[in-house]
């Protein structure tokens, strides 16, 4: 059974159909890409999958359950996490505390224990800090644990945002243009990071990205979105050689 299945998904803003008849499936532990020209509706699809927008048509089934009546918070708790085009860290908080925010669901102590500073509170905080540090180790960020998030270099801020998303223990991770603003060295590092995340955490990943070298280099399947509908779907090789995709998006050297 597919981990996520979108059937006839669509949303209309006034007279504009931003996404129309979007049919898409993601299997467990797979790495998919979603590409297309600016304005094609890619981020709108992410907003539909995460409950930020409510569709005007269609259905989203995740791990056997409909997401349509769930809030974004409930969808996150059920197993979908995301990052954003524009980095949304708590910039005045430390790197460690940013990750701990994502771990709030793992707290096993009560408000009563917190107010009275009972032993259960301290044990819970200690466990949460160790979990956060273990995530930072995956991204080679442990040495920056007590640095203010805003003081990290851009590429490391991107990594921190992914680490915070993983702190929610997702089954599916949505990455919205993770390589945006990165230099070639940072992008190559990000490619390896994404591969490590998929293998280490055994999760499915769907990413929006304009860097074709990254998309073609790590994605197993790619969907091409154009004017809110899927133009093509297939392996990187199939997408690269699809004449409709070349005409609409990739272009050629001639």
Beta strands, then each sheet from edge to edge (+ up, - down):
strand 1: 4-13
strand 2: 16-26
strand 3: 31-35
strand 4: 57-62
strand 5: 65-66
strand 6: 80-82
strand 7: 172-176
strand 8: 204-208
strand 9: 221-226
strand 10: 229-234
sheet 1: 2+ 1- 4+ 5-
sheet 2: 6+ 7+ 8+ 3+ 9+ 10-
end
